[in-house]
Amino acid sequence: MTPGSLRWPLLAAVALLLAGCGSGSYQWGWFILDPRTTQGWHNLSFMAGGMAATIGVSVAAFACSIVAGALVAVAGLSRYRPLRWFNRGYVESIRAIPLLVLILWVYYGLPVVLGLQLGILMSGVLSLALSDSAFEAEVFRAGIQSVPKGQTEAALACGLTPGQVMWLIVLPQAIRRVLPALGNQFIYVLKMSSLLSVIGYPELTRRANELTVTEYRPLEIYTILVVEYLVLVLVASAGVRWMERRLGAARQ
C-alpha cells in the first residue's frame, strides 16, 4: 500500500476518533484556547511563545552535534588505533544513555563532579548535542566510506595532505550523500527537545505543562501541543526536501 492510499483511511480514523470523543461524557473546554476571548488569546500566545525556544535550542544543539559527529567519525576512520578506540567508546557509550537521564546528569551532575555550573539553556544544548553527535558520527562515517577511494588517491597524488583531502574533497561529498539522514536527525533533536521541560527550559512542552496546572484542561492543551509539534516537523521536513532538490539540481 502506497503512502497516498493510506491518507484517506488515516483521516477517516482520526475523524471517527474525534467523533467518539465528542459523543462521550467528557465535556470539552475549548473556551480556554478560543482566540476570540481574552483568556483564550492569552493562553494561545503563551503556548506559542515556547516555539522560539524550541527552535533555538534545537538548531544550536544540532549545529554542535554536526561538528562533534564529524570529528568523531573522522577519528573512527583514522589509521591510529587510539583514535578508533575513542570513536567506538564514544559512540557506544553515548548511545547507551537515555536522553532524559543524560539531561538530568548534565544539569545536576556537572556542578558536583566538575564544578561546572551551566544554565538551563547551556545544559539543554550540551545534552542534546552529546546525544545526537553519537548518531551523527555513524551517519558521517557511512557517508565518508561511500565516497570512492579513487578520489582520495587522486587528490593525494596532486599534492594535497590527508587533512585537506578529508575537509575539501571527501566531507563535502559525504554531506550531500547523508543529507536525508541529517534531516531525520534534526527532526529527532526537535522532538527530543521536549524533554528539556524536566529542567525548566521554557520550550513548548514546558509551557503546556504550566498552562495545564493553571487551567486544569490537559486534553485540550496537549492537543494543541501535538499540533504545534506537527507543524514544526512538517516545516522541517519540507525544508530538508527543498535542500535535497537544490543539491540535486546543483549536481546536474
PyMOL commands that set and color helices and strands:
alter all, ss='L'
color gray80, all
select helices_A, chain A and resi 3-23+30-33+38-48+50-76+81-96+99-113+120-146+149-157+162-177+179-199+204-215+218-251
alter helices_A, ss='H'
color red, helices_A
deselect
rebuild
show_as cartoon
